[in-house]
Amino acid sequence: MKTLVIGANGATGIHLVNQLINMNQEVKVIIRMTSEYPKSWNNNLHVKIIKANIYELHVNQMAEYIKDCNAIASCLGHNLSWKGIYGKPQKLVTNAVKLLSDAIVWNSPNRPVKFVLMNTSGNNNHDIPETNNVGEKIVLGLIRLLLPPHSDNEQAAEQLRLRIGQNHHLINWVVVRPDTLTNEKNVTPYTLHPSPTSSPIFAAQKTSRINVGNFMAKLMTEDDLWNKWKGQMPVIYNSEQ
Ligand SMILES: NC(=O)c1ccc[n+]([C@@H]2O[C@H](COP(=O)([O-])OP(=O)(O)OC[C@H]3O[C@@H](n4cnc5c(N)ncnc54)[C@H](OP(=O)(O)O)[C@@H]3O)[C@@H](O)[C@H]2O)c1
């Protein structure tokens, strides 16, 4: 199996790539020209590094990059700087999901490609449906207004939920929703839920980035897990809070 990972050199992306490598999977990563990434990837035959700006790629270029990939994962997110939050491209993740979906369709592969998108517990799955209480609605409205990356995350997930939908013949997807991200050295027990079990606004739980990477890697490599969560937006929490 070969997986393309975007946002691969981010705090979660690195864990995902390293865990795929440990599972003996082939990985392609798209990394910006000047961005840093683990030097060990340079000498690893399982990793192919593509130096490019994802938002400058055309669909035919992306189609070429992913034509030998049967899975795609995004850990892309806005950098936590003024430029990252308020500068362009404001629809970084949404446009990347659209570009990658269009590239899969362009290639028209024989079997559906797995697409795993890292998202947030602060985004609802409207298929279920999930609702927010008044307090959560007010806070989420303010977040949407003041923090454009949140809207980007919401719209990125909607690209898969609505534009691709449940029965696409070329693309199957899972949207992974961690709660408050933390850094841990090792994978620890974690739980998965169709919807948040506590308010992401008023009673947020912890999810370590390495656990997110572990779940995403397992989703792409374990058919039973994939079939269990396909077309859904699982929420992931560390077991120990
Ligand atoms: N913070 C939380 O508690 C929380 C909770 C739930 C979900 N999330 C979501 O999870 C996402 C990932 O989290 P993280 O901590 O792993 O993120 P991160 O370390 O900030 O990584 C972000 C990745 O996106 C890339 N990126 C950023 N701006 C880019 C641009 N303009 N063009 C191309 N690539 C760009 C970065 O590459 P460069 O090195 O090239 O910049 C990096 O690979 C977050 O963005 C957020 O939406 C966060």
The ligand as an SDF file (V2000), in Angstrom:
LIG
                    3D

 48 52  0  0  0  0  0  0  0  0999 V2000
   -4.7370   22.4640   18.5430 N   0  0  0  0  0  0  0  0  0  0  0  0
   -5.6760   21.6090   18.8590 C   0  0  0  0  0  0  0  0  0  0  0  0
   -5.9300   21.3260   20.0410 O   0  0  0  0  0  0  0  0  0  0  0  0
   -6.4610   20.9080   17.7590 C   0  0  0  0  0  0  0  0  0  0  0  0
   -7.4780   20.0840   18.1550 C   0  0  0  0  0  0  0  0  0  0  0  0
   -8.1500   19.3710   17.1770 C   0  0  0  0  0  0  0  0  0  0  0  0
   -7.8090   19.5140   15.8500 C   0  0  0  0  0  0  0  0  0  0  0  0
   -6.8180   20.3440   15.4690 N   0  0  0  0  0  0  0  0  0  0  0  0
   -6.4920   20.4270   14.0390 C   0  0  0  0  0  0  0  0  0  0  0  0
   -5.3970   19.5910   13.7430 O   0  0  0  0  0  0  0  0  0  0  0  0
   -4.5620   20.2160   12.7720 C   0  0  0  0  0  0  0  0  0  0  0  0
   -3.1730   19.6430   12.8100 C   0  0  0  0  0  0  0  0  0  0  0  0
   -2.5820   19.8990   14.0650 O   0  0  0  0  0  0  0  0  0  0  0  0
   -0.9940   19.9060   14.2690 P   0  0  0  0  0  0  0  0  0  0  0  0
   -0.7440   20.4450   15.6180 O   0  0  0  0  0  0  0  0  0  0  0  0
   -0.4220   18.5910   13.8810 O   0  0  0  0  0  0  0  0  0  0  0  0
   -0.5730   20.9860   13.1450 O   0  0  0  0  0  0  0  0  0  0  0  0
    0.8410   21.6520   12.8140 P   0  0  0  0  0  0  0  0  0  0  0  0
    1.9440   21.0620   13.6180 O   0  0  0  0  0  0  0  0  0  0  0  0
    0.6490   23.1280   12.8810 O   0  0  0  0  0  0  0  0  0  0  0  0
    1.0730   21.2150   11.2840 O   0  0  0  0  0  0  0  0  0  0  0  0
    0.4510   21.8900   10.2510 C   0  0  0  0  0  0  0  0  0  0  0  0
    0.9090   21.3120    8.9250 C   0  0  0  0  0  0  0  0  0  0  0  0
    0.2780   22.0440    7.8710 O   0  0  0  0  0  0  0  0  0  0  0  0
    1.2940   22.6010    7.0250 C   0  0  0  0  0  0  0  0  0  0  0  0
    0.9260   23.9370    6.5410 N   0  0  0  0  0  0  0  0  0  0  0  0
    0.5530   25.0050    7.2820 C   0  0  0  0  0  0  0  0  0  0  0  0
    0.3130   26.0530    6.4850 N   0  0  0  0  0  0  0  0  0  0  0  0
    0.5600   25.6390    5.2220 C   0  0  0  0  0  0  0  0  0  0  0  0
    0.4930   26.2650    3.9500 C   0  0  0  0  0  0  0  0  0  0  0  0
    0.0950   27.5340    3.8200 N   0  0  0  0  0  0  0  0  0  0  0  0
    0.8080   25.5390    2.8600 N   0  0  0  0  0  0  0  0  0  0  0  0
    1.2000   24.2530    2.9710 C   0  0  0  0  0  0  0  0  0  0  0  0
    1.2810   23.5850    4.1580 N   0  0  0  0  0  0  0  0  0  0  0  0
    0.9620   24.2850    5.2560 C   0  0  0  0  0  0  0  0  0  0  0  0
    2.5340   22.6930    7.8860 C   0  0  0  0  0  0  0  0  0  0  0  0
    3.6660   22.7220    7.0120 O   0  0  0  0  0  0  0  0  0  0  0  0
    4.8270   23.8510    7.1320 P   0  0  0  0  0  0  0  0  0  0  0  0
    5.8380   23.2870    8.0800 O   0  0  0  0  0  0  0  0  0  0  0  0
    5.3230   23.9720    5.7420 O   0  0  0  0  0  0  0  0  0  0  0  0
    4.1890   25.1120    7.6410 O   0  0  0  0  0  0  0  0  0  0  0  0
    2.4170   21.4150    8.6970 C   0  0  0  0  0  0  0  0  0  0  0  0
    2.8520   20.3290    7.9440 O   0  0  0  0  0  0  0  0  0  0  0  0
   -4.6830   21.6840   13.2200 C   0  0  0  0  0  0  0  0  0  0  0  0
   -4.3650   22.5590   12.2380 O   0  0  0  0  0  0  0  0  0  0  0  0
   -6.1360   21.8140   13.6250 C   0  0  0  0  0  0  0  0  0  0  0  0
   -6.9290   22.2160   12.5340 O   0  0  0  0  0  0  0  0  0  0  0  0
   -6.1320   21.0560   16.4170 C   0  0  0  0  0  0  0  0  0  0  0  0
  1  2  1  0
  2  3  2  0
  2  4  1  0
  4  5  1  0
  4 48  2  0
  5  6  2  0
  6  7  1  0
  7  8  2  0
  8  9  1  0
  8 48  1  0
  9 10  1  0
  9 46  1  0
 10 11  1  0
 11 12  1  0
 11 44  1  0
 12 13  1  0
 13 14  1  0
 14 15  2  0
 14 16  1  0
 14 17  1  0
 17 18  1  0
 18 19  2  0
 18 20  1  0
 18 21  1  0
 21 22  1  0
 22 23  1  0
 23 24  1  0
 23 42  1  0
 24 25  1  0
 25 26  1  0
 25 36  1  0
 26 27  1  0
 26 35  1  0
 27 28  2  0
 28 29  1  0
 29 30  1  0
 29 35  2  0
 30 31  1  0
 30 32  2  0
 32 33  1  0
 33 34  2  0
 34 35  1  0
 36 37  1  0
 36 42  1  0
 37 38  1  0
 38 39  2  0
 38 40  1  0
 38 41  1  0
 42 43  1  0
 44 45  1  0
 44 46  1  0
 46 47  1  0
M  CHG  2   8   1  16  -1
M  END
$$$$
